[in-house]
Amino acid sequence: MVGKRVINVGIDLGTSRSVISCDNGVRTYLASIVGYPKDAVSRKLLGKDIVFGDEALKHRMSLEMHRPFDKGMLKISQDLDENSHEYRKAIEAARALLKRLIEFAVEADPAGAANVLVRGVLGTPALASRKNKKAMLEIARGILDDVMYVSEPFAVAYGLGLLTNAFIVDIGAGTVDLCRMHGTMPTDEDQITTMKAGDYVDQIFYELLSKKYTEANFTLNMVKKFKEENSSISDRGDSIFIELPVKGKPIKHDVTAELRMACKAIVPDIVEGIRKLIASYDPEFQMHLKDNVILAGGGSQIVGLKKEIEDFMIEKLGYGRVTRVEEPLYAGANGALMLCKDMPDEYWHELKTGQSKVKN
């Protein structure tokens, strides 16, 4: 690393959004969408061979769209052949997304791309499979100079300085990751992942509206965007309306009950996960965990979710106190960045000869 400046980065490659935090001041995100022009006309229209994030969504009729992450992990199955087209396409799209995030960091650095080395910590779902972890390292090869991965809820806890007597609930689009912190690196026994997360809410909301408003025309993407802007469990407040086209004419539809019902659908599994991890914990310290449940991730922004989880915890566990992180979008990436910066140079040097090092 002699003669080159090191940029430390923390990265959360999420199902819905991919986020990066850097120690050179860069902090940004992209929707986790990659689009490739369908033909020569769309390539001429867009003027590029690859399109990312919200720009890809805007021009999706002209693009072959890829959402490389599903349920918080690379969109591959345990039995998918690593030489298959589907596997390689998922890797290609994920690499393109990661490369674009790193370009944001490097392009803004005064040292210039040729004079920097980038090392990073990647956040993964709490119980990501061995195959997915291996694939995540493959994605980073040639893009990051050094890389390691940690579970996303641990990254959140590390960034907040909550290394003991804390319970992290990271609510993403693909997964909800739960992790109890007790002063050591969490093991598999300290973590639970449920698949009923933001995408599940979108699907429930879509199905409820489809059943109630049979003449309206809308897509899953439309209701997802509306949910992100208006999600609420609270029984207080005004009614919630969405404009949906009926025979081409926009008409307001009352979706108050349906949106609340969809948002509430993730709560039982979250509280059951909390119950399991607390019930299997040392009984002398169980109250500490109940008293310090932290919500993170995009789903933590649902209005009324904090109280709903507390009410369920009182019913199931006798007590519960829930708070929410101040920056739910960046909490995981911020924690990963902090961990990256705290790792001594000797540690990164050791990785170069280990299995977790990405060799260029």
TORKOL-4160 file (C-alpha; in steps of 0.2 Angstrom, whole numbers, padded with zeros to 4 digits, m for minus):
360
<pt num="1" X="0000" Y="0000" Z="0000"/>
<pt num="2" X="0015" Y="0011" Z="m0001"/>
<pt num="3" X="0012" Y="0027" Z="m0010"/>
<pt num="4" X="m0006" Y="0025" Z="m0012"/>
<pt num="5" X="m0020" Y="0031" Z="m0001"/>
<pt num="6" X="m0032" Y="0019" Z="0007"/>
<pt num="7" X="m0051" Y="0022" Z="0006"/>
<pt num="8" X="m0061" Y="0013" Z="0019"/>
<pt num="9" X="m0079" Y="0009" Z="0014"/>
<pt num="10" X="m0094" Y="0000" Z="0022"/>
<pt num="11" X="m0107" Y="m0007" Z="0010"/>
<pt num="12" X="m0124" Y="m0014" Z="0012"/>
<pt num="13" X="m0129" Y="m0023" Z="m0004"/>
<pt num="14" X="m0148" Y="m0024" Z="m0001"/>
<pt num="15" X="m0163" Y="m0032" Z="m0010"/>
<pt num="16" X="m0171" Y="m0015" Z="m0013"/>
<pt num="17" X="m0156" Y="m0002" Z="m0010"/>
<pt num="18" X="m0137" Y="m0004" Z="m0010"/>
<pt num="19" X="m0129" Y="0009" Z="0001"/>
<pt num="20" X="m0111" Y="0014" Z="0003"/>
<pt num="21" X="m0102" Y="0025" Z="0017"/>
<pt num="22" X="m0084" Y="0030" Z="0015"/>
<pt num="23" X="m0071" Y="0038" Z="0025"/>
<pt num="24" X="m0067" Y="0051" Z="0012"/>
<pt num="25" X="m0085" Y="0059" Z="0015"/>
<pt num="26" X="m0094" Y="0050" Z="0001"/>
<pt num="27" X="m0111" Y="0043" Z="0007"/>
<pt num="28" X="m0124" Y="0038" Z="m0006"/>
<pt num="29" X="m0136" Y="0024" Z="m0012"/>
<pt num="30" X="m0144" Y="0016" Z="m0027"/>
<pt num="31" X="m0159" Y="0006" Z="m0030"/>
<pt num="32" X="m0153" Y="m0012" Z="m0032"/>
<pt num="33" X="m0158" Y="m0013" Z="m0050"/>
<pt num="34" X="m0147" Y="m0015" Z="m0066"/>
<pt num="35" X="m0154" Y="m0012" Z="m0083"/>
<pt num="36" X="m0147" Y="m0017" Z="m0100"/>
<pt num="37" X="m0153" Y="m0009" Z="m0117"/>
<pt num="38" X="m0165" Y="m0021" Z="m0126"/>
<pt num="39" X="m0159" Y="m0017" Z="m0143"/>
<pt num="40" X="m0150" Y="m0004" Z="m0154"/>
<pt num="41" X="m0164" Y="0009" Z="m0152"/>
<pt num="42" X="m0164" Y="0008" Z="m0133"/>
<pt num="43" X="m0145" Y="0009" Z="m0133"/>
<pt num="44" X="m0146" Y="0025" Z="m0144"/>
<pt num="45" X="m0160" Y="0032" Z="m0133"/>
<pt num="46" X="m0150" Y="0030" Z="m0117"/>
<pt num="47" X="m0133" Y="0033" Z="m0124"/>
<pt num="48" X="m0125" Y="0019" Z="m0113"/>
<pt num="49" X="m0124" Y="0000" Z="m0111"/>
<pt num="50" X="m0129" Y="m0001" Z="m0093"/>
<pt num="51" X="m0141" Y="0009" Z="m0082"/>
<pt num="52" X="m0143" Y="0009" Z="m0063"/>
<pt num="53" X="m0156" Y="0012" Z="m0049"/>
<pt num="54" X="m0170" Y="0025" Z="m0051"/>
<pt num="55" X="m0164" Y="0029" Z="m0069"/>
<pt num="56" X="m0166" Y="0010" Z="m0074"/>
<pt num="57" X="m0184" Y="0010" Z="m0066"/>
<pt num="58" X="m0188" Y="0026" Z="m0076"/>
<pt num="59" X="m0183" Y="0018" Z="m0092"/>
<pt num="60" X="m0188" Y="0000" Z="m0088"/>
<pt num="61" X="m0198" Y="m0002" Z="m0104"/>
<pt num="62" X="m0182" Y="0000" Z="m0114"/>
<pt num="63" X="m0172" Y="m0011" Z="m0103"/>
<pt num="64" X="m0169" Y="m0029" Z="m0099"/>
<pt num="65" X="m0170" Y="m0027" Z="m0080"/>
<pt num="66" X="m0161" Y="m0037" Z="m0066"/>
<pt num="67" X="m0163" Y="m0036" Z="m0048"/>
<pt num="68" X="m0148" Y="m0046" Z="m0042"/>
<pt num="69" X="m0152" Y="m0048" Z="m0024"/>
<pt num="70" X="m0167" Y="m0057" Z="m0017"/>
<pt num="71" X="m0172" Y="m0060" Z="0001"/>
<pt num="72" X="m0156" Y="m0050" Z="0006"/>
<pt num="73" X="m0144" Y="m0062" Z="m0004"/>
<pt num="74" X="m0138" Y="m0064" Z="m0021"/>
<pt num="75" X="m0151" Y="m0071" Z="m0032"/>
<pt num="76" X="m0145" Y="m0089" Z="m0033"/>
<pt num="77" X="m0151" Y="m0106" Z="m0026"/>
<pt num="78" X="m0140" Y="m0119" Z="m0017"/>
<pt num="79" X="m0142" Y="m0131" Z="m0031"/>
<pt num="80" X="m0139" Y="m0118" Z="m0045"/>
<pt num="81" X="m0124" Y="m0123" Z="m0056"/>
<pt num="82" X="m0111" Y="m0110" Z="m0055"/>
<pt num="83" X="m0107" Y="m0112" Z="m0073"/>
<pt num="84" X="m0125" Y="m0109" Z="m0078"/>
<pt num="85" X="m0131" Y="m0093" Z="m0087"/>
<pt num="86" X="m0143" Y="m0088" Z="m0073"/>
<pt num="87" X="m0129" Y="m0089" Z="m0060"/>
<pt num="88" X="m0117" Y="m0079" Z="m0071"/>
<pt num="89" X="m0130" Y="m0066" Z="m0075"/>
<pt num="90" X="m0133" Y="m0063" Z="m0056"/>
<pt num="91" X="m0115" Y="m0061" Z="m0053"/>
<pt num="92" X="m0113" Y="m0049" Z="m0067"/>
<pt num="93" X="m0127" Y="m0038" Z="m0062"/>
<pt num="94" X="m0121" Y="m0038" Z="m0044"/>
<pt num="95" X="m0103" Y="m0034" Z="m0049"/>
<pt num="96" X="m0109" Y="m0020" Z="m0060"/>
<pt num="97" X="m0119" Y="m0013" Z="m0045"/>
<pt num="98" X="m0105" Y="m0014" Z="m0033"/>
<pt num="99" X="m0093" Y="m0006" Z="m0046"/>
<pt num="100" X="m0104" Y="0009" Z="m0048"/>
<pt num="101" X="m0105" Y="0012" Z="m0029"/>
<pt num="102" X="m0086" Y="0011" Z="m0028"/>
<pt num="103" X="m0084" Y="0023" Z="m0043"/>
<pt num="104" X="m0094" Y="0036" Z="m0033"/>
<pt num="105" X="m0081" Y="0034" Z="m0019"/>
<pt num="106" X="m0066" Y="0035" Z="m0030"/>
<pt num="107" X="m0072" Y="0048" Z="m0042"/>
<pt num="108" X="m0074" Y="0060" Z="m0028"/>
<pt num="109" X="m0057" Y="0057" Z="m0020"/>
<pt num="110" X="m0044" Y="0071" Z="m0024"/>
<pt num="111" X="m0030" Y="0058" Z="m0024"/>
<pt num="112" X="m0038" Y="0051" Z="m0041"/>
<pt num="113" X="m0042" Y="0033" Z="m0045"/>
<pt num="114" X="m0024" Y="0028" Z="m0049"/>
<pt num="115" X="m0018" Y="0033" Z="m0032"/>
<pt num="116" X="m0030" Y="0024" Z="m0020"/>
<pt num="117" X="m0033" Y="0007" Z="m0014"/>
<pt num="118" X="m0051" Y="0003" Z="m0008"/>
<pt num="119" X="m0054" Y="m0009" Z="0006"/>
<pt num="120" X="m0072" Y="m0013" Z="0012"/>
<pt num="121" X="m0083" Y="m0022" Z="0024"/>
<pt num="122" X="m0099" Y="m0030" Z="0016"/>
<pt num="123" X="m0115" Y="m0033" Z="0026"/>
<pt num="124" X="m0124" Y="m0049" Z="0023"/>
<pt num="125" X="m0140" Y="m0056" Z="0030"/>
<pt num="126" X="m0138" Y="m0064" Z="0047"/>
<pt num="127" X="m0139" Y="m0082" Z="0041"/>
<pt num="128" X="m0133" Y="m0080" Z="0023"/>
<pt num="129" X="m0128" Y="m0097" Z="0016"/>
<pt num="130" X="m0110" Y="m0102" Z="0014"/>
<pt num="131" X="m0112" Y="m0102" Z="m0005"/>
<pt num="132" X="m0119" Y="m0084" Z="m0005"/>
<pt num="133" X="m0104" Y="m0078" Z="0006"/>
<pt num="134" X="m0093" Y="m0086" Z="m0007"/>
<pt num="135" X="m0102" Y="m0078" Z="m0021"/>
<pt num="136" X="m0101" Y="m0061" Z="m0012"/>
<pt num="137" X="m0082" Y="m0062" Z="m0012"/>
<pt num="138" X="m0082" Y="m0067" Z="m0030"/>
<pt num="139" X="m0092" Y="m0051" Z="m0034"/>
<pt num="140" X="m0079" Y="m0040" Z="m0025"/>
<pt num="141" X="m0064" Y="m0048" Z="m0034"/>
<pt num="142" X="m0055" Y="m0034" Z="m0044"/>
<pt num="143" X="m0067" Y="m0021" Z="m0038"/>
<pt num="144" X="m0061" Y="m0020" Z="m0019"/>
<pt num="145" X="m0043" Y="m0022" Z="m0015"/>
<pt num="146" X="m0047" Y="m0030" Z="0002"/>
<pt num="147" X="m0064" Y="m0036" Z="0008"/>
<pt num="148" X="m0072" Y="m0045" Z="0023"/>
<pt num="149" X="m0090" Y="m0048" Z="0027"/>
<pt num="150" X="m0101" Y="m0047" Z="0043"/>
<pt num="151" X="m0119" Y="m0050" Z="0047"/>
<pt num="152" X="m0129" Y="m0034" Z="0044"/>
<pt num="153" X="m0137" Y="m0033" Z="0061"/>
<pt num="154" X="m0119" Y="m0035" Z="0069"/>
<pt num="155" X="m0114" Y="m0020" Z="0058"/>
<pt num="156" X="m0128" Y="m0010" Z="0064"/>
<pt num="157" X="m0124" Y="m0014" Z="0082"/>
<pt num="158" X="m0106" Y="m0010" Z="0079"/>
<pt num="159" X="m0109" Y="0007" Z="0072"/>
<pt num="160" X="m0120" Y="0011" Z="0087"/>
<pt num="161" X="m0108" Y="0005" Z="0099"/>
<pt num="162" X="m0121" Y="m0007" Z="0106"/>
<pt num="163" X="m0110" Y="m0022" Z="0108"/>
<pt num="164" X="m0118" Y="m0030" Z="0123"/>
<pt num="165" X="m0136" Y="m0031" Z="0131"/>
<pt num="166" X="m0144" Y="m0025" Z="0115"/>
<pt num="167" X="m0156" Y="m0033" Z="0102"/>
<pt num="168" X="m0155" Y="m0028" Z="0084"/>
<pt num="169" X="m0170" Y="m0030" Z="0072"/>
<pt num="170" X="m0164" Y="m0025" Z="0055"/>
<pt num="171" X="m0180" Y="m0024" Z="0043"/>
<pt num="172" X="m0175" Y="m0024" Z="0025"/>
<pt num="173" X="m0184" Y="m0027" Z="0009"/>
<pt num="174" X="m0180" Y="m0046" Z="0007"/>
<pt num="175" X="m0177" Y="m0051" Z="0025"/>
<pt num="176" X="m0178" Y="m0046" Z="0044"/>
<pt num="177" X="m0162" Y="m0050" Z="0053"/>
<pt num="178" X="m0163" Y="m0052" Z="0072"/>
<pt num="179" X="m0147" Y="m0053" Z="0082"/>
<pt num="180" X="m0144" Y="m0052" Z="0101"/>
<pt num="181" X="m0128" Y="m0044" Z="0106"/>
<pt num="182" X="m0119" Y="m0050" Z="0122"/>
<pt num="183" X="m0101" Y="m0043" Z="0121"/>
<pt num="184" X="m0094" Y="m0056" Z="0108"/>
<pt num="185" X="m0095" Y="m0059" Z="0090"/>
<pt num="186" X="m0113" Y="m0066" Z="0087"/>
<pt num="187" X="m0114" Y="m0084" Z="0082"/>
<pt num="188" X="m0128" Y="m0093" Z="0072"/>
<pt num="189" X="m0136" Y="m0097" Z="0088"/>
<pt num="190" X="m0138" Y="m0078" Z="0092"/>
<pt num="191" X="m0146" Y="m0074" Z="0075"/>
<pt num="192" X="m0163" Y="m0077" Z="0066"/>
<pt num="193" X="m0168" Y="m0072" Z="0049"/>
<pt num="194" X="m0186" Y="m0071" Z="0043"/>
<pt num="195" X="m0192" Y="m0069" Z="0025"/>
<pt num="196" X="m0207" Y="m0059" Z="0029"/>
<pt num="197" X="m0200" Y="m0041" Z="0026"/>
<pt num="198" X="m0203" Y="m0026" Z="0015"/>
<pt num="199" X="m0206" Y="m0037" Z="m0001"/>
<pt num="200" X="m0219" Y="m0047" Z="0009"/>
<pt num="201" X="m0228" Y="m0031" Z="0014"/>
<pt num="202" X="m0228" Y="m0026" Z="m0004"/>
<pt num="203" X="m0236" Y="m0042" Z="m0010"/>
<pt num="204" X="m0249" Y="m0042" Z="0004"/>
<pt num="205" X="m0254" Y="m0024" Z="0000"/>
<pt num="206" X="m0255" Y="m0028" Z="m0019"/>
<pt num="207" X="m0266" Y="m0043" Z="m0016"/>
<pt num="208" X="m0278" Y="m0034" Z="m0004"/>
<pt num="209" X="m0280" Y="m0020" Z="m0017"/>
<pt num="210" X="m0282" Y="m0032" Z="m0031"/>
<pt num="211" X="m0296" Y="m0041" Z="m0022"/>
<pt num="212" X="m0305" Y="m0024" Z="m0016"/>
<pt num="213" X="m0303" Y="m0014" Z="m0032"/>
<pt num="214" X="m0305" Y="m0026" Z="m0046"/>
<pt num="215" X="m0307" Y="m0013" Z="m0060"/>
<pt num="216" X="m0292" Y="m0003" Z="m0055"/>
<pt num="217" X="m0275" Y="m0005" Z="m0065"/>
<pt num="218" X="m0259" Y="m0005" Z="m0056"/>
<pt num="219" X="m0242" Y="m0014" Z="m0054"/>
<pt num="220" X="m0233" Y="m0021" Z="m0039"/>
<pt num="221" X="m0220" Y="m0007" Z="m0042"/>
<pt num="222" X="m0233" Y="0006" Z="m0040"/>
<pt num="223" X="m0240" Y="0000" Z="m0023"/>
<pt num="224" X="m0222" Y="m0003" Z="m0017"/>
<pt num="225" X="m0218" Y="0016" Z="m0020"/>
<pt num="226" X="m0234" Y="0021" Z="m0012"/>
<pt num="227" X="m0231" Y="0010" Z="0003"/>
<pt num="228" X="m0213" Y="0017" Z="0005"/>
<pt num="229" X="m0220" Y="0035" Z="0006"/>
<pt num="230" X="m0236" Y="0031" Z="0017"/>
<pt num="231" X="m0233" Y="0015" Z="0027"/>
<pt num="232" X="m0242" Y="0016" Z="0043"/>
<pt num="233" X="m0249" Y="0004" Z="0057"/>
<pt num="234" X="m0256" Y="0018" Z="0068"/>
<pt num="235" X="m0274" Y="0019" Z="0070"/>
<pt num="236" X="m0273" Y="0038" Z="0072"/>
<pt num="237" X="m0272" Y="0050" Z="0058"/>
<pt num="238" X="m0281" Y="0054" Z="0042"/>
<pt num="239" X="m0287" Y="0041" Z="0029"/>
<pt num="240" X="m0274" Y="0036" Z="0016"/>
<pt num="241" X="m0279" Y="0037" Z="m0003"/>
<pt num="242" X="m0270" Y="0032" Z="m0018"/>
<pt num="243" X="m0274" Y="0037" Z="m0036"/>
<pt num="244" X="m0276" Y="0021" Z="m0047"/>
<pt num="245" X="m0281" Y="0021" Z="m0065"/>
<pt num="246" X="m0299" Y="0014" Z="m0070"/>
<pt num="247" X="m0301" Y="0012" Z="m0088"/>
<pt num="248" X="m0287" Y="0025" Z="m0091"/>
<pt num="249" X="m0294" Y="0038" Z="m0079"/>
<pt num="250" X="m0285" Y="0041" Z="m0062"/>
<pt num="251" X="m0297" Y="0039" Z="m0047"/>
<pt num="252" X="m0294" Y="0041" Z="m0029"/>
<pt num="253" X="m0295" Y="0024" Z="m0019"/>
<pt num="254" X="m0296" Y="0023" Z="0000"/>
<pt num="255" X="m0282" Y="0011" Z="0005"/>
<pt num="256" X="m0281" Y="0015" Z="0024"/>
<pt num="257" X="m0286" Y="m0002" Z="0030"/>
<pt num="258" X="m0277" Y="m0012" Z="0017"/>
<pt num="259" X="m0260" Y="m0003" Z="0020"/>
<pt num="260" X="m0261" Y="m0005" Z="0039"/>
<pt num="261" X="m0265" Y="m0024" Z="0037"/>
<pt num="262" X="m0251" Y="m0027" Z="0025"/>
<pt num="263" X="m0238" Y="m0017" Z="0037"/>
<pt num="264" X="m0244" Y="m0027" Z="0052"/>
<pt num="265" X="m0241" Y="m0044" Z="0043"/>
<pt num="266" X="m0223" Y="m0044" Z="0047"/>
<pt num="267" X="m0225" Y="m0041" Z="0066"/>
<pt num="268" X="m0229" Y="m0058" Z="0072"/>
<pt num="269" X="m0214" Y="m0066" Z="0065"/>
<pt num="270" X="m0203" Y="m0052" Z="0071"/>
<pt num="271" X="m0209" Y="m0054" Z="0089"/>
<pt num="272" X="m0208" Y="m0073" Z="0088"/>
<pt num="273" X="m0190" Y="m0072" Z="0083"/>
<pt num="274" X="m0187" Y="m0060" Z="0097"/>
<pt num="275" X="m0195" Y="m0072" Z="0109"/>
<pt num="276" X="m0185" Y="m0087" Z="0103"/>
<pt num="277" X="m0168" Y="m0078" Z="0105"/>
<pt num="278" X="m0173" Y="m0071" Z="0122"/>
<pt num="279" X="m0180" Y="m0088" Z="0129"/>
<pt num="280" X="m0164" Y="m0097" Z="0124"/>
<pt num="281" X="m0153" Y="m0083" Z="0133"/>
<pt num="282" X="m0146" Y="m0083" Z="0150"/>
<pt num="283" X="m0161" Y="m0079" Z="0161"/>
<pt num="284" X="m0151" Y="m0067" Z="0172"/>
<pt num="285" X="m0149" Y="m0056" Z="0157"/>
<pt num="286" X="m0165" Y="m0058" Z="0147"/>
<pt num="287" X="m0173" Y="m0042" Z="0154"/>
<pt num="288" X="m0158" Y="m0032" Z="0147"/>
<pt num="289" X="m0162" Y="m0038" Z="0130"/>
<pt num="290" X="m0181" Y="m0034" Z="0132"/>
<pt num="291" X="m0176" Y="m0017" Z="0137"/>
<pt num="292" X="m0165" Y="m0013" Z="0122"/>
<pt num="293" X="m0173" Y="m0018" Z="0106"/>
<pt num="294" X="m0167" Y="m0008" Z="0092"/>
<pt num="295" X="m0176" Y="m0006" Z="0075"/>
<pt num="296" X="m0165" Y="m0003" Z="0059"/>
<pt num="297" X="m0167" Y="m0004" Z="0040"/>
<pt num="298" X="m0180" Y="0004" Z="0029"/>
<pt num="299" X="m0194" Y="m0006" Z="0036"/>
<pt num="300" X="m0191" Y="0002" Z="0053"/>
<pt num="301" X="m0199" Y="0018" Z="0046"/>
<pt num="302" X="m0216" Y="0011" Z="0046"/>
<pt num="303" X="m0227" Y="0023" Z="0057"/>
<pt num="304" X="m0233" Y="0014" Z="0073"/>
<pt num="305" X="m0222" Y="m0001" Z="0071"/>
<pt num="306" X="m0212" Y="0003" Z="0087"/>
<pt num="307" X="m0228" Y="0003" Z="0097"/>
<pt num="308" X="m0235" Y="m0012" Z="0088"/>
<pt num="309" X="m0219" Y="m0023" Z="0092"/>
<pt num="310" X="m0219" Y="m0017" Z="0110"/>
<pt num="311" X="m0238" Y="m0022" Z="0112"/>
<pt num="312" X="m0234" Y="m0039" Z="0105"/>
<pt num="313" X="m0219" Y="m0041" Z="0117"/>
<pt num="314" X="m0229" Y="m0036" Z="0132"/>
<pt num="315" X="m0242" Y="m0050" Z="0127"/>
<pt num="316" X="m0229" Y="m0063" Z="0123"/>
<pt num="317" X="m0214" Y="m0059" Z="0134"/>
<pt num="318" X="m0222" Y="m0048" Z="0148"/>
<pt num="319" X="m0211" Y="m0033" Z="0144"/>
<pt num="320" X="m0203" Y="m0024" Z="0129"/>
<pt num="321" X="m0195" Y="m0007" Z="0125"/>
<pt num="322" X="m0191" Y="m0003" Z="0107"/>
<pt num="323" X="m0182" Y="0012" Z="0099"/>
<pt num="324" X="m0177" Y="0016" Z="0081"/>
<pt num="325" X="m0160" Y="0021" Z="0074"/>
<pt num="326" X="m0159" Y="0039" Z="0068"/>
<pt num="327" X="m0153" Y="0034" Z="0051"/>
<pt num="328" X="m0161" Y="0018" Z="0046"/>
<pt num="329" X="m0155" Y="0018" Z="0028"/>
<pt num="330" X="m0136" Y="0021" Z="0032"/>
<pt num="331" X="m0135" Y="0012" Z="0049"/>
<pt num="332" X="m0128" Y="m0004" Z="0042"/>
<pt num="333" X="m0116" Y="0004" Z="0030"/>
<pt num="334" X="m0110" Y="0016" Z="0043"/>
<pt num="335" X="m0107" Y="0002" Z="0055"/>
<pt num="336" X="m0097" Y="m0008" Z="0042"/>
<pt num="337" X="m0087" Y="0007" Z="0038"/>
<pt num="338" X="m0083" Y="0010" Z="0057"/>
<pt num="339" X="m0077" Y="m0009" Z="0058"/>
<pt num="340" X="m0067" Y="m0007" Z="0042"/>
<pt num="341" X="m0058" Y="0008" Z="0049"/>
<pt num="342" X="m0055" Y="0000" Z="0066"/>
<pt num="343" X="m0047" Y="m0016" Z="0059"/>
<pt num="344" X="m0028" Y="m0014" Z="0060"/>
<pt num="345" X="m0017" Y="m0015" Z="0044"/>
<pt num="346" X="m0010" Y="m0031" Z="0051"/>
<pt num="347" X="m0027" Y="m0039" Z="0050"/>
<pt num="348" X="m0029" Y="m0034" Z="0032"/>
<pt num="349" X="m0012" Y="m0041" Z="0028"/>
<pt num="350" X="m0017" Y="m0057" Z="0036"/>
<pt num="351" X="m0032" Y="m0058" Z="0025"/>
<pt num="352" X="m0021" Y="m0058" Z="0009"/>
<pt num="353" X="m0016" Y="m0076" Z="0013"/>
<pt num="354" X="m0033" Y="m0082" Z="0019"/>
<pt num="355" X="m0049" Y="m0088" Z="0011"/>
<pt num="356" X="m0058" Y="m0071" Z="0014"/>
<pt num="357" X="m0046" Y="m0061" Z="0004"/>
<pt num="358" X="m0052" Y="m0056" Z="m0013"/>
<pt num="359" X="m0037" Y="m0058" Z="m0024"/>
<pt num="360" X="m0035" Y="m0047" Z="m0039"/>
